[in-house]
C-alpha cells in the first residue's frame, strides 16, 4: 500500500506538467496497474498451488529411490570388502603352506 501512495504522490507532484495529463488519469492508470498486478499474482499463486502437490510426490519418490540406491551401494561395498578380506586370507594361507 505504501508503494501505491508513493506512486500517487509522485504523480501528483508532476501533475502540473502537461505531458502527464490530469491527476485523475494518473490515479486511474496506477489503479489499473495495481488491479492487473493483483490478478497476475492470484493466477501465479493458483499455478504454484496446483504444481505443489505433484512436485512434492515426485520429491518423496526420488528420496525413496535415493535411499534404496544408497542401501544397495552400501551392501555392494560390504560384499566387496568381505570378498577382498577373504581373498587376502586365502593368499596368506597359501603363503603359509608353501
Beta strands, then each sheet from edge to edge (+ up, - down):
end
